Amino acid sequence: MLLYCTGGYAEHYMSIPGIGIILTKTSDSIYYRYLPLVNPIVKDDIDKYFINEDKKKFTNIRFNSYWLFEISRESFFAATENLSIKWP
């Protein structure tokens, strides 16, 4: 998962500071291991790397009751291709 921080989160304002490796899920919960990125993915890069369908989902997320949506493999790989993880 790409974990996006909205404008309300000052430390990582409108960026993806890390990824979540899904460990398990239930019908209403997802349990994951958080792996911080050395450099967050900023909003401009999200717009650059996401394919059009995923950009549209991301733009319309505020209209959903939950802020979780699937993106294409292409968008995920393009956004994370050259990033380093800050291993704990």
SULHUNOR-V423347 format. One record per residue. N is the residue number from 1. RES is the residue in three letters. PSI is psi in whole degrees, 0 to 359 (NA if undefined). D_LAST is the distance of its C-alpha to the last C-alpha in Angstrom with 2 decimals. Layout:
((N & RES & PSI & D_LAST) (N & RES & PSI & D_LAST))
This chain:
((1 & MET & 144 & 17.99) (2 & LEU & 129 & 17.87) (3 & LEU & 107 & 17.20) (4 & TYR & 135 & 19.78) (5 & CYS & 128 & 20.34) (6 & THR & 181 & 24.07) (7 & GLY & 342 & 26.03) (8 & GLY & 352 & 25.77) (9 & TYR & 100 & 22.11) (10 & ALA & 321 & 22.48) (11 & GLU & 325 & 18.95) (12 & HIS & 53 & 18.58) (13 & TYR & 117 & 22.31) (14 & MET & 55 & 23.31) (15 & SER & 171 & 20.28) (16 & ILE & 103 & 17.55) (17 & PRO & 350 & 14.18) (18 & GLY & 176 & 12.29) (19 & ILE & 159 & 13.26) (20 & GLY & 123 & 13.67) (21 & ILE & 113 & 14.07) (22 & ILE & 126 & 17.09) (23 & LEU & 316 & 17.24) (24 & THR & 168 & 20.74) (25 & LYS & 157 & 23.24) (26 & THR & 187 & 26.50) (27 & SER & 339 & 29.37) (28 & ASP & 11 & 27.88) (29 & SER & 149 & 24.12) (30 & ILE & 130 & 21.09) (31 & TYR & 128 & 18.06) (32 & TYR & 162 & 14.88) (33 & ARG & 125 & 11.13) (34 & TYR & 129 & 9.82) (35 & LEU & 109 & 7.91) (36 & PRO & 147 & 8.49) (37 & LEU & 148 & 10.75) (38 & VAL & 316 & 11.30) (39 & ASN & 122 & 14.80) (40 & PRO & 155 & 15.97) (41 & ILE & 116 & 18.92) (42 & VAL & 161 & 21.89) (43 & LYS & 319 & 24.93) (44 & ASP & 323 & 27.16) (45 & ASP & 325 & 25.00) (46 & ILE & 313 & 24.99) (47 & ASP & 327 & 28.77) (48 & LYS & 321 & 28.94) (49 & TYR & 333 & 26.92) (50 & PHE & 139 & 27.93) (51 & ILE & 164 & 31.20) (52 & ASN & 318 & 34.02) (53 & GLU & 318 & 33.80) (54 & ASP & 324 & 30.14) (55 & LYS & 319 & 30.95) (56 & LYS & 316 & 33.72) (57 & LYS & 316 & 31.56) (58 & PHE & 318 & 29.05) (59 & THR & 324 & 32.00) (60 & ASN & 6 & 33.63) (61 & ILE & 328 & 30.64) (62 & ARG & 345 & 32.10) (63 & PHE & 356 & 35.06) (64 & ASN & 153 & 33.14) (65 & SER & 343 & 32.70) (66 & TYR & 146 & 29.10) (67 & TRP & 64 & 26.72) (68 & LEU & 127 & 25.54) (69 & PHE & 154 & 27.05) (70 & GLU & 138 & 26.71) (71 & ILE & 165 & 26.57) (72 & SER & 157 & 27.76) (73 & ARG & 322 & 25.82) (74 & GLU & 314 & 27.33) (75 & SER & 317 & 25.89) (76 & PHE & 310 & 22.36) (77 & PHE & 321 & 22.38) (78 & ALA & 322 & 24.15) (79 & ALA & 333 & 21.70) (80 & THR & 1 & 18.53) (81 & GLU & 314 & 20.21) (82 & ASN & 26 & 19.04) (83 & LEU & 148 & 15.70) (84 & SER & 143 & 12.45) (85 & ILE & 139 & 9.07) (86 & LYS & 89 & 6.41) (87 & TRP & 134 & 3.83) (88 & PRO & NA & 0.00))
